[in-house]
Amino acid sequence: MVGKKSGKALLREEGLERTDNNMNLTAWPAVTMINQKNYYTEYLKRDDQILPLRLLQEERRNRLTASAKDRDRALARAKSNEPPDVEMDLDEDAGIDEMGGVPGDQDASGMKVVVIHPGSQNLRVGLASDPLPKTVPMVIARKWKCNESEEFGGEPKPKRIRLDDGSIPEPEKMFGPEFGSQYSTMCAELKIHMRANKRRVLPNSKELVVNYNSRTPHEEISEHNDPMRIDWTDIGDDPDKAPDYITGKEALRIPDDSRPRYKLFWPLQRGWYNEHDYRNKTLLFEDISIIIEDAIKQQLNLHKKKDWAQYGCVFVIPDLYERQYVIQILEMLMRDFGFGRVCFIQESLAATFGAGYVLACVVDIGAQKTSICCVEEGMCIENSRVNLKMGGADVTDVFMKMMLYDHLPYDDMNLKRRYDYLLAEELKIKYCTMNETEISVQFCEFHLRAPNQKTRKYLFKTYDEVILAPRGFFEPSIFDHSEKLRGRRKLIGRSEDLYDGSPNDPTSAAQSAIIKLINPQTDSQELTSNGDTNHVFATSTPSRPLPTLFDRFNDSDMPNSALGSPAPEGDGTPGPAIDGLLNGTLNTLGSSVRDDVLPVVALDDAIFTSITYGARGDEKKTHDFLGAVMVIGGGSQIPGFHTFLEERMKQRKPGYMKHITIGTAPRELDPQGVIWKGASVFGKLSGTNDSWIGRMEYDRLGARLLAYKCMWSF
């Protein structure tokens, strides 16, 4: 009798028995599980693992080694046991000039450093060893089908109102009732203020000016009798041989009726890219590159680009910059120009370097923008940065409108024409003032020099236009802001984070507070819908209005009680904006809100706002910043501007009267060149400047280097 077979025997008979041939299922090595209870890594946690920091350490080590060898060589050559006359400095922060360069040659490093400061109207460029920069207009003229004054049907600037039959009304109505009402109100307030200060005010001053201007004809002067005639840019008789583009001052001297036509392009406007006048961003970047390259070749005599690899470049950027702008400029300087090394510095920080300030509230009034920032111990306070889209060009525009309103004999003034634009700038510089003692009926004249025309001499009178136009900085509603946001974000989008896609352009709590003041209807729901959900104004009662940004100063004019009472803890009661600042929760706006709202407020209000967020509730810092307000820039060169600003700030805040002081740049420095001068000083700090970006490290890491090289959080 056969017994019952086991399962293995049955599988063996059927050929289904499992056998082991000692072969692995895969050739991949088995990875053991990580012990999560004791997990640790040193990746990117040491300086020697990061290329930029490792190169800095190697450079310092090489300098110390070279210094030690030089000292040993000097001791070996000594014929006696006396110490050498030149004592070698072994400080690791010593500069190249002191360690490895020629002793006593302070400008050795500056001769190989190019300093570039671009602006909306002018470009300043020069070597760091130069005492003053070279200034050229930031403009390029390209061949075009028509010039800028012929575009849009030849609409002049300032824009006039036309009647139904196409004619222009009388001067008092040509700019609309709103401008006339504002202008009349400012005139009445000025009279009241002058009478309160015991100034002499004639009751019929305005009538004298209008009557004289309306009935005084001009006088023609032949060209050979004009000693100040202008040499216009000659483009030749053959249109086919005319250059494709012209840069610098020659571009502004091209006749408007030239053949072929040329159109002026200003690639930077109001501190932003000028996206409205360009069809694509490639041409925009190319124009910036051409303007800077021609300026370096013509002004610095560096005609061979292959030699630029031996030079370094210090580039000045705005305080409240855009990341796309800095990244594009870095690529241009490295790839297109081929500089050996590049570093960046912010405008306000460069201003303190140039003026010798340790702590200051820098107010830079440029042609089309005004930037304000508090600087303390070599660092810009990020949340104090303010960027206002108004400047000296707005003063020129409103000054011409006021003069035309008062029957200026030259009623065909058009700032889109090149010779009219240069004339308007000349009149503003010559006649505008903020000293009330100079306000009276003044007899003035100017010469109009147009290409292919006789010189015309105009006689006219002025009264209060010369002081009311620059007062627009404190009443900005008189300025024309209708076209300042035109074309914004048409070509270049916002910079976004690579991982979560959120906007990562730098923000400022002071700038956000100003935008909130301008547009109070912006609530938390709008901010959330714009993509910034982490930085919104926290409030639990939608019907209750949020406090304004001036709660810090308006609670009381006395310094001891300027902070007010703190809000109760919890989410039920919203606290003032400064309370959120003191607690470390900064109120910033969404990126789309910042792009849609034009930041324009009175200059003194913007200064108080910047100091509020720069001091962070510290009363001593508030006093220090108020006592070190430094006003620079071409827009501040109006006579009496600093005195008027100081008096206005003291009237606004009498409790801080003894602390408020408006400072200026040193006497030997032009206020327009203080920033450039500070950047040149920064470029000479060879050993203590760790911001240089070399070619080798840029080829490997690209724009990621900015996170390690910039002195601020990029």
C-alpha positions in Angstrom: 0.0 0.0 0.0 1.4 3.3 -1.1 1.4 6.0 1.5 0.1 9.6 0.9 2.5 11.8 -1.0 3.5 15.1 0.5 2.9 18.5 -1.2 6.6 18.9 -2.1 6.6 15.4 -3.8 3.6 16.3 -5.9 5.2 19.7 -6.9 8.4 17.9 -7.8 6.5 15.4 -10.0 4.6 18.1 -11.7 7.8 20.3 -12.2 6.5 23.1 -10.1 9.0 22.8 -7.3 10.8 26.1 -6.4 14.6 25.9 -6.6 17.2 28.5 -5.6 20.1 29.2 -8.0 21.8 31.7 -5.7 21.3 34.6 -8.2 20.2 38.0 -7.1 16.9 39.4 -8.4 18.6 42.7 -9.5 22.0 44.2 -9.9 21.1 47.4 -8.1 22.6 47.6 -4.6 20.2 47.5 -1.7 19.9 50.9 0.0 19.3 50.7 3.8 16.7 52.8 5.4 17.7 56.1 7.0 17.5 56.2 10.7 15.2 59.1 11.1 15.8 59.3 14.8 19.5 60.3 14.3 19.5 61.9 10.9 22.2 64.6 10.1 24.0 66.0 7.0 26.7 68.6 6.5 25.6 69.5 2.9 26.0 73.3 2.3 26.5 73.9 6.0 30.2 75.0 5.8 31.7 77.9 4.0 34.1 75.7 2.2 31.3 73.9 0.5 30.0 77.1 -1.2 32.0 78.3 -4.2 31.9 82.0 -3.7 32.8 81.8 0.0 35.5 79.3 -0.7 37.1 81.6 -3.3 37.1 84.4 -0.8 38.9 82.3 1.8 41.5 81.3 -0.8 42.1 84.9 -1.8 42.6 86.0 1.7 44.9 83.1 2.4 47.0 83.9 -0.8 47.2 87.5 0.3 48.5 86.6 3.7 51.0 84.2 2.2 52.3 86.8 -0.3 52.6 89.3 2.6 54.6 86.9 4.7 56.9 86.2 1.8 57.4 89.9 1.1 58.3 90.5 4.7 60.8 87.6 4.8 62.3 88.9 1.6 62.7 92.4 3.1 64.3 91.1 6.2 66.7 88.9 4.2 67.8 91.9 2.2 68.4 94.1 5.2 72.0 94.7 5.9 71.6 95.3 9.6 69.4 94.0 12.4 67.3 97.2 12.3 63.7 96.6 11.4 62.6 97.7 7.9 61.2 101.2 7.4 58.0 99.9 5.9 56.0 97.8 8.5 53.8 95.2 6.7 50.2 95.0 7.8 49.0 91.4 8.3 45.4 92.3 8.8 43.3 89.9 6.7 41.1 92.8 5.7 43.9 94.9 4.3 43.5 96.0 0.7 45.4 94.9 -2.3 47.1 98.3 -2.5 48.5 97.8 1.0 49.4 94.1 0.8 50.4 93.3 -2.8 50.3 96.6 -4.7 52.5 99.6 -4.8 53.0 101.1 -1.3 51.5 104.6 -1.1 49.6 104.4 -4.4 46.0 105.0 -3.2 44.5 105.1 -6.8 46.1 101.9 -8.1 42.9 99.9 -7.8 40.6 102.7 -8.8 42.2 103.1 -12.2 40.9 99.7 -13.2 37.4 100.1 -11.9 34.5 101.5 -14.0 31.6 103.1 -12.0 28.2 103.2 -13.8 25.2 105.0 -12.4 22.2 105.0 -14.9 19.2 107.2 -14.4 16.0 108.0 -16.2 17.5 111.1 -17.8 21.3 111.0 -17.4 24.0 108.4 -17.2 27.0 109.0 -15.1 30.1 107.0 -15.9 33.8 107.2 -15.0 36.8 105.5 -13.5 36.9 105.1 -9.7 40.1 107.2 -9.7 38.4 110.1 -11.4 37.3 113.1 -9.2 34.0 113.6 -11.0 31.9 111.5 -13.4 31.1 112.1 -17.0 27.4 112.8 -17.6 25.7 111.9 -20.8 21.9 111.7 -21.6 20.4 108.3 -21.2 18.8 108.4 -24.7 19.3 106.9 -28.1 17.9 108.1 -31.4 16.9 105.5 -34.0 15.7 105.7 -37.5 11.9 105.8 -37.5 9.0 106.7 -39.7 8.4 109.9 -37.7 9.8 111.7 -34.7 8.3 111.8 -31.2 6.6 115.2 -31.8 4.8 113.9 -34.9 3.4 110.8 -33.2 -0.3 110.5 -32.2 -1.3 113.2 -34.6 1.2 115.7 -33.3 -0.4 116.0 -29.9 1.7 118.6 -27.9 3.0 118.3 -24.4 1.6 119.7 -22.1 -1.6 118.5 -23.6 -4.2 121.1 -24.5 -7.9 120.8 -24.6 -9.5 121.4 -28.0 -12.9 122.8 -28.8 -15.5 121.1 -31.1 -14.1 122.9 -34.1 -10.5 121.7 -33.3 -9.2 125.0 -32.1 -7.4 125.6 -28.8 -9.3 127.8 -26.3 -7.8 130.8 -24.5 -4.9 130.1 -22.1 -7.0 130.1 -19.0 -9.0 127.2 -20.3 -6.6 125.2 -22.4 -5.6 122.8 -19.5 -9.1 122.2 -18.2 -11.0 123.5 -15.2 -9.3 121.1 -12.7 -5.8 122.5 -13.3 -7.1 126.1 -13.3 -8.9 125.6 -10.0 -5.8 124.0 -8.4 -3.5 126.7 -9.7 -5.8 129.5 -8.4 -6.0 127.8 -5.0 -2.2 127.6 -4.8 -1.9 131.3 -5.8 -4.3 132.3 -3.1 -2.6 130.2 -0.4 0.8 131.7 -1.3 -0.6 135.2 -0.9 -2.0 134.4 2.5 1.3 132.9 3.6 3.3 135.8 2.3 1.1 138.3 4.1 1.4 136.3 7.3 5.2 136.6 7.0 5.0 140.4 6.4 5.9 140.1 2.7 4.9 142.7 0.3 2.1 141.5 -2.1 0.9 143.7 -4.9 -2.8 143.3 -5.5 -2.5 143.4 -9.3 0.7 141.4 -9.8 -1.1 138.7 -11.8 -2.7 141.2 -14.1 0.6 142.9 -14.8 2.2 139.6 -15.8 -0.8 138.6 -18.1 -1.1 142.0 -19.8 2.6 142.2 -20.5 3.0 138.6 -21.8 -0.1 138.8 -24.0 1.0 142.0 -25.9 4.8 141.6 -26.2 6.0 140.4 -29.6 9.2 138.5 -30.2 12.3 139.7 -31.9 14.1 137.8 -34.6 17.9 137.6 -34.7 19.8 136.4 -37.7 22.1 133.4 -37.2 25.3 135.3 -37.8 24.4 137.8 -35.1 23.7 135.1 -32.5 26.9 134.3 -30.6 25.3 131.4 -28.7 24.0 129.5 -31.7 23.7 125.8 -31.5 25.7 123.3 -33.6 23.1 120.7 -34.6 24.0 117.1 -35.3 24.8 116.6 -39.0 23.6 113.3 -40.3 24.6 113.9 -43.9 22.7 114.6 -47.1 22.2 110.9 -48.2 19.5 109.2 -46.1 20.8 105.8 -46.9 24.2 106.6 -45.4 22.8 108.0 -42.2 23.7 106.1 -39.0 21.1 103.6 -37.7 21.4 105.1 -34.2 22.9 108.1 -32.3 23.5 108.3 -28.6 24.3 110.9 -26.0 24.1 114.7 -26.5 24.3 114.4 -30.2 20.9 112.6 -30.2 19.2 115.6 -28.5 20.7 117.9 -31.2 19.3 116.1 -34.2 16.9 118.4 -36.1 13.3 117.4 -35.9 12.8 117.7 -39.6 15.9 115.6 -40.5 15.9 113.2 -43.4 15.5 110.4 -42.4 13.5 110.9 -39.3 14.9 109.9 -35.9 12.9 109.1 -32.8 14.3 109.4 -29.3 14.0 106.4 -27.0 14.6 106.6 -23.2 15.0 103.0 -22.1 14.6 103.8 -18.4 11.7 105.9 -17.2 10.7 106.6 -13.6 13.2 104.0 -12.4 11.5 101.2 -14.4 12.0 99.8 -17.8 10.2 102.0 -20.5 8.0 99.2 -21.9 5.5 101.5 -23.6 7.8 102.8 -26.3 9.3 99.4 -27.2 7.8 96.5 -29.2 9.9 93.7 -27.6 12.3 93.5 -24.6 15.2 92.4 -26.8 15.4 95.9 -28.4 14.9 97.5 -24.9 17.9 95.6 -23.5 19.9 96.3 -26.6 19.4 100.0 -26.3 20.6 100.1 -22.7 23.7 98.1 -23.7 24.4 100.4 -26.6 24.1 103.6 -24.6 26.4 102.4 -21.8 28.9 100.9 -24.2 29.2 104.1 -26.3 29.6 106.2 -23.1 32.4 104.0 -21.9 34.2 104.1 -25.3 33.7 107.9 -25.9 34.0 109.3 -22.4 36.6 106.9 -20.9 38.6 106.2 -24.1 38.3 102.5 -23.7 37.7 101.7 -27.3 38.8 98.0 -27.3 36.4 95.7 -25.6 39.0 93.0 -25.3 40.8 95.2 -22.8 37.7 95.4 -20.6 38.4 92.0 -19.1 41.2 93.8 -17.0 38.6 96.1 -15.5 36.1 95.8 -12.7 32.7 97.4 -12.7 30.6 98.9 -9.9 27.0 99.3 -10.9 24.5 101.4 -8.9 21.0 100.1 -8.6 17.9 101.6 -7.0 17.1 101.0 -3.3 13.8 99.4 -4.2 15.0 97.5 -7.3 13.4 94.8 -9.4 15.2 91.4 -9.5 14.8 91.0 -13.3 16.6 94.3 -13.8 19.6 93.3 -11.7 19.9 89.9 -13.3 19.7 91.3 -16.8 22.3 94.0 -16.0 24.7 91.4 -14.5 24.4 89.3 -17.7 25.0 92.3 -19.8 28.1 93.3 -17.9 29.6 89.8 -17.9 28.6 88.5 -21.3 28.3 91.5 -23.5 30.9 93.8 -22.0 33.2 91.1 -20.7 34.3 92.8 -17.4 36.6 90.8 -15.2 34.5 91.3 -12.1 31.3 93.1 -11.2 29.6 94.3 -8.0 26.4 96.2 -7.1 25.6 98.9 -4.6 22.3 100.6 -3.7 21.8 104.3 -4.3 21.2 105.4 -0.7 24.2 103.4 0.6 26.4 104.9 -2.1 25.2 108.4 -1.1 26.4 107.9 2.5 29.7 106.7 1.2 30.1 109.8 -1.0 29.0 112.3 1.7 30.7 110.6 4.7 27.5 109.9 6.7 27.3 107.0 9.1 23.6 107.3 9.8 21.2 109.3 7.5 17.8 109.4 5.9 18.8 109.8 2.2 16.3 111.7 0.0 17.4 111.5 -3.7 15.2 113.7 -6.0 16.0 112.7 -9.5 14.5 113.6 -12.9 11.5 111.3 -12.7 11.6 109.5 -9.4 12.3 110.3 -5.7 13.8 107.6 -3.5 13.9 107.8 0.3 15.8 105.3 2.5 17.2 105.2 6.0 20.8 104.0 6.2 22.4 102.9 9.4 26.0 101.6 9.8 26.5 100.8 6.2 23.2 99.0 5.6 19.9 100.2 4.0 17.0 99.5 6.3 14.8 97.5 4.0 11.4 98.5 5.4 12.2 102.2 5.2 12.6 102.3 1.4 10.2 104.6 -0.5 10.1 105.2 -4.2 7.9 108.1 -5.4 7.2 108.5 -9.2 7.8 112.2 -9.4 10.9 114.4 -9.9 12.4 117.4 -11.6 10.7 116.6 -15.0 7.3 117.0 -13.4 8.4 120.4 -12.1 9.4 121.4 -15.7 6.1 120.2 -17.1 3.9 122.1 -14.6 6.1 125.2 -14.8 5.5 125.4 -18.5 1.8 124.8 -17.9 1.7 127.7 -15.5 3.6 130.0 -17.8 1.3 129.1 -20.7 -1.7 129.7 -18.4 -0.3 133.2 -17.8 0.0 134.0 -21.5 3.7 133.1 -22.2 4.5 134.8 -25.5 5.8 131.5 -27.0 2.4 129.8 -26.9 3.6 126.9 -29.2 5.7 125.3 -26.5 5.8 121.5 -27.0 8.1 119.4 -24.7 8.1 116.6 -27.2 10.2 118.8 -29.5 13.9 118.5 -28.7 14.7 122.2 -28.8 11.6 123.0 -26.7 12.6 120.4 -24.1 16.1 121.8 -23.8 14.6 125.3 -23.5 12.2 124.3 -20.8 14.9 122.7 -18.7 17.0 125.9 -19.1 14.1 128.1 -18.0 13.4 125.9 -14.9 17.1 126.0 -13.8 17.4 129.7 -14.4 14.2 131.1 -12.8 12.6 128.6 -10.4 13.2 129.3 -6.7 11.6 128.5 -3.3 12.7 131.7 -1.6 9.7 133.9 -0.8 11.9 137.0 -0.7 12.5 136.7 -4.4 8.8 136.6 -5.4 7.8 139.7 -7.2 7.0 140.7 -10.8 10.3 139.8 -12.6 11.4 140.8 -16.1 12.8 137.8 -17.9 14.0 136.8 -21.4 15.0 133.7 -23.4 16.2 132.9 -26.9 14.5 130.2 -28.9 17.0 128.5 -31.2 15.4 126.0 -33.6 17.1 124.2 -36.5 16.9 126.0 -39.9 15.2 129.0 -38.3 16.2 132.4 -37.1 16.8 132.9 -33.4 13.8 134.4 -31.7 14.2 136.5 -28.6 11.2 136.6 -26.2 10.6 139.0 -23.4 8.2 138.0 -20.6 7.3 138.5 -16.9 6.9 136.0 -14.1 5.4 136.3 -10.7 4.5 133.3 -8.5 4.9 130.6 -11.2 8.6 130.2 -10.2 7.8 129.1 -6.7 4.5 127.3 -7.2 6.0 124.8 -9.7 8.6 123.3 -7.3 6.0 123.3 -4.5 4.4 120.6 -6.5 6.7 118.2 -4.5 4.5 119.0 -1.5 1.2 119.1 -3.5 1.7 116.4 -6.1 -1.9 116.5 -7.3 -0.8 119.5 -9.5 1.4 117.1 -11.5 0.2 115.1 -14.5 0.2 111.4 -13.6 -2.0 110.2 -16.4 0.7 108.4 -18.5 3.1 107.2 -15.8 1.7 103.7 -15.6 1.2 103.4 -19.3 2.7 100.1 -20.7 3.6 98.8 -17.3 4.3 95.0 -17.4 3.7 94.9 -21.1 7.0 93.2 -22.0 8.6 92.1 -18.7 6.6 90.2 -16.1 7.1 90.1 -12.4 9.9 88.1 -10.9 8.6 84.9 -9.4 10.0 82.3 -7.0 11.3 79.2 -8.7 9.6 76.8 -6.3 6.2 78.2 -5.4 5.7 80.7 -8.1 5.0 83.6 -5.7 6.4 87.1 -6.6 9.8 87.6 -5.0 10.7 91.2 -5.8 11.8 93.2 -2.8 9.1 94.9 -0.7 9.1 97.6 1.8 6.6 98.2 4.6 6.9 102.0 4.1 6.1 101.7 0.4 3.2 99.5 1.1 1.8 101.9 3.7 2.0 104.8 1.2 0.1 102.7 -1.4 -2.4 101.8 1.2 -2.9 105.5 2.0 -3.3 106.4 -1.7 -5.8 103.5 -2.3 -7.7 102.9 1.0 -10.3 100.8 -0.8 -7.8 98.0 -1.1 -9.0 95.4 1.5 -7.7 92.1 2.6 -9.9 90.2 0.1 -8.4 92.1 -2.9 -4.9 91.5 -1.5 -5.5 87.8 -1.2 -6.9 87.6 -4.7 -3.7 89.2 -6.0 -1.7 86.3 -4.9 -0.1 87.5 -1.7 -1.9 85.7 1.1 1.0 85.8 3.6 1.2 89.6 4.0 -2.2 91.2 4.3 -3.6 93.7 6.7 -5.0 91.6 9.5 -8.4 92.8 10.7 -11.5 91.0 11.9 -14.0 93.8 11.4 -14.3 94.7 7.6 -16.5 97.7 8.3 -13.9 99.4 10.6 -11.4 101.5 8.6 -7.7 100.7 9.0 -5.5 103.3 10.6 -3.4 105.5 8.4 0.4 105.3 8.2 0.9 108.5 10.1 -0.5 107.2 13.4 3.1 107.0 14.6 3.5 110.8 14.4 -0.1 112.0 14.6 -1.0 110.4 18.0 1.0 113.3 19.6 3.5 115.8 18.6 5.5 115.3 21.7 8.3 112.7 21.5 7.4 111.0 24.8 3.9 110.0 23.7 4.5 109.5 20.0 4.0 105.7 20.1 0.5 105.9 21.6 -1.2 103.1 23.5 -0.6 99.5 22.4 -3.5 97.5 21.1 -4.8 94.6 23.3 -3.4 91.2 22.5 -5.5 88.8 20.3 -7.1 88.8 16.9 -10.2 90.7 17.8 -8.8 94.3 17.7 -6.7 95.6 14.9 -3.7 97.6 16.0 -2.0 100.5 14.2 0.4 99.9 11.4 3.4 100.8 13.7 2.3 98.3 16.3 2.4 95.5 13.7 5.9 96.7 12.7 7.1 96.6 16.3 5.8 93.1 16.7 7.7 92.0 13.6 4.7 91.4 11.4 5.2 93.7 8.4 2.2 94.8 6.3 3.0 94.5 2.7 0.8 94.6 -0.4 0.3 92.1 -3.2 2.5 92.6 -6.3 -0.3 93.4 -8.6 -1.6 96.1 -6.3 1.9 97.7 -6.2 2.0 97.7 -10.1 -1.5 99.2 -10.4 -1.2 102.1 -7.9 1.1 105.0 -8.6 3.1 105.9 -5.5 2.9 109.7 -5.3 2.4 111.6 -2.0 3.8 114.8 -0.5 7.5 114.7 0.0 7.5 115.5 3.7 4.9 112.8 4.4 7.1 110.3 2.6 10.1 111.3 4.7 8.1 110.9 7.9 6.9 107.5 6.7 10.4 106.2 5.9 11.7 107.3 9.3 8.8 105.7 11.0 9.5 102.3 9.6 13.3 102.8 9.7 13.4 103.6 13.4 11.0 100.7 14.3 9.7 102.6 17.4 13.0 103.5 18.8 12.8 107.2 19.9 16.6 107.7 19.8 16.8 106.5 16.2 13.9 108.7 15.3 15.7 111.7 16.6 18.9 110.6 14.8 17.2 110.1 11.4 15.3 113.4 11.7 18.6 115.2 12.4 20.4 113.6 9.5 18.0 114.1 6.5 20.4 114.4 3.5 18.8 115.8 0.3 20.6 115.1 -2.9 19.9 114.8 -6.6 19.3 117.3 -9.5 15.8 118.0 -8.5 16.9 119.4 -5.1 19.1 122.1 -6.7 16.3 124.7 -6.7 17.4 127.7 -4.6 15.8 127.6 -1.1 14.6 124.0 -1.4 16.4 122.7 1.7 15.3 125.6 3.9 11.6 125.3 2.7 11.6 121.5 3.4 13.1 122.0 6.9 10.5 124.7 7.8 7.6 122.6 6.4 8.7 119.5 8.4 9.0 121.6 11.6 5.5 123.0 11.0 4.1 119.5 10.5 5.7 118.1 13.7 6.5 120.9 16.1 7.3 118.4 18.8 10.4 117.3 16.9 11.4 120.9 15.9 14.7 120.8 17.7 15.7 117.5 16.1 14.8 118.1 12.4 17.8 119.1 10.3 18.2 119.0 6.6 21.7 118.3 5.4 23.3 118.6 2.1 26.3 117.0 0.3 29.8 118.4 0.9 30.5 121.7 -0.7 33.0 120.4 -3.2 30.6 117.7 -4.5 27.8 118.2 -6.9 24.5 116.9 -5.4 23.9 115.0 -8.7 27.2 113.2 -8.4 27.2 112.2 -4.7 25.9 108.7 -5.4 28.5 108.1 -8.2 31.3 109.4 -5.9 30.2 107.0 -3.1 30.2 104.1 -5.6 33.7 105.0 -6.7 34.8 104.9 -3.0 33.1 101.5 -2.7 35.0 100.2 -5.7 38.3 101.1 -4.1 37.7 98.9 -1.0 39.6 96.0 -2.5 40.2 93.9 0.7 37.0 94.7 2.6 34.7 94.5 -0.4 33.4 90.9 -0.7 30.8 91.8 -3.2 32.9 91.3 -6.3 31.5 88.7 -8.8 34.2 87.0 -10.8 33.9 85.5 -14.3 34.7 81.9 -13.3 32.1 81.8 -10.6 29.5 83.5 -12.7 30.0 80.9 -15.5 29.3 78.2 -13.0 26.5 79.6 -10.8 25.1 82.5 -12.9 22.6 84.9 -11.1 22.5 82.6 -8.1 25.7 84.3 -7.0 23.7 87.4 -6.0 22.4 85.7 -3.0 25.9 85.3 -1.6 27.6 88.5 -3.0 25.0 91.3 -2.3 25.3 93.0 1.0 21.6 92.9 1.4 19.1 90.1 1.1 18.6 89.5 -2.6 
